[in-house]
Amino acid sequence: MTTDGRFEAALALHRFGFGPRPGGIQAIASDPRGALLSELDRSSITRVGDARFPSSAEAARAVYDFRQERQARSRQDQARKKAEAEAAAMSSAEAKPPAPENVAMPAPDPAANVPQQIFGREAQARFDAAFDGDIGFAERLVWFWSNHFCISADKIVSMVGAYEREAIRPYVLGRFGDMLQAVVRHPGMLFYLDNAGSIGPNSVAGINRSRGLNENLAREILELHTLGVRGGYTQQDVLRFAYVLTGWSIIPIETNPEHGGEFVFIRRMHEPGAHEVLNKTYPDQNVEQGRSLLADLAHHPATAEHVGFKLARHFVADEPPPNLVQVLARRFRETDGDLKEVAKALVAAPESWAPSRDKIKRPAEWLIGALRACNVRPGARRFLPTLVLLGEPLWRPFAPKGFPDDSASWLDGLSQRLDAANTFAQRNAEMMDVGEVLEGALGPLASRETRETVARAESRAQALTLLLMSPEFLRR
């Protein structure tokens, strides 16, 4: 077994995966590229416990019911307190106020915060999938596409986990066009980008209610999800695309307890007529008008360029090699947007294996890598607050463009990573041999300076902290 093989194995695990677990470098050193490709061919590699979780609509209905019950209890408590105050204020017992109605509300379970429970279970499944992957390449692709097509728990906490399971995971190694269709019609995306209430001005509902078109979803699909900001579209294209998407909505939960929260096309909200977008006219065919336009966006040359650039930037460099971008874009076009084939092209490209490692890992990726290196399984209860501290709260991007994917955006947060590394090391370092962790986590990537710095540490905790904050561990 050659040193080069071990170096390439360690590089593969950090650049394409979540970093080595104990023995991980040795396990793939004979054929690192083949190991990456093999992971992509495993059936259901990107799926997590679907049977254990509610669908997005079921989760939304459960959260709605929880909040309605909580509101009822609050009003009941207010009525009781008001009656008690009136009774205490009476100076005579001649006329007592009527007791409040004794409505039988179930006693609240202090632990049964339904939104937190749903979010916590989904988060734990996501962390487990990242922790358990032999390499984690497929799961890294899940995280990439989930950020590309992001929604936020700050706006729709009930659906974020299910959205990733339903609209992202099944398509990560399938066709981009299928993922795009699933994302745009998902209730989570329709709610997040305000399309559920978007009404065509000349539709039946628009004429009767005198309200409003919303361009958010149409704009972000063009700017962020498909063509890119320099993709050649105009404001008129955005406007007409927004017309096409009117009527793509969600069944109201409050009036439909069985199907509330599911996708629905509402004809009376849809802007009638044919609409021209990007120099092509789409006839009025109800929901198929939008589906046809999305299919064309998925096949547009600018979409191939945009996707190729983002993948190369994410995995390789903030300023990716132009040739690599072109290789990925070309493979995207050749295969009709087959994302597995594009991922394989990424692995095959020599530019992807450049030994220079200048790109800083995002906080969640770095944190999972630390846990894998130390063989400490992540628990959502501790993991979630740490991600908030590090500036990458789970499923809570600060804007529809997702979390930034360049190193400069994360430099200011390295002091918070130092605090997190020190806290983790204080809790766990005494249970491990830090020298062994270094070999397992970095192996041939570790520089002489890093090895000497870790070796000179005054305690195991300090040694582990220095290892986790070393340039080789922080970077892809």
Secondary structure, DSSP 8 states (H G I E B T S, - for coil): --HHHHHHHHHHHHHTSS---TTHHHHHTT-HHHHHHHHHTSTTTT---GGGS--HHHHHHHHHHHHHHHHHHHHHHHHHHHHHHHHHH-S-SSS--------------TT--HHHHHHHHHHHHHHHHHHH-SS-HHHHHHHHHHHHT---HHHHTTTHHHHIIIIIGGGTTSBHHHHHHHHHTSHHHHHHTT-TT---TTSHHHHHH------HHHHHIIIIISS-TTSS--HHHHHHHHHHHTTEEE--TTT-TTTTTSEEE-GGGS--S-EEETTEEE---THHHHHHHHHHHHH-HHHHHHHHHHHHHHHT-SS--HHHHHHHHHHHHHTTSBHHHHHHHHHH-GGGG-S----B--HHHHHHHHHHHHT----HHHHHHHHHHHT--TT--SSTT-S--STHHHHTTHHHHHHHHHHHHHHHGGGS-HHHHHHHHTGGG--HHHHHHHHT-SSHHHHHHHHHTSHHHHB-
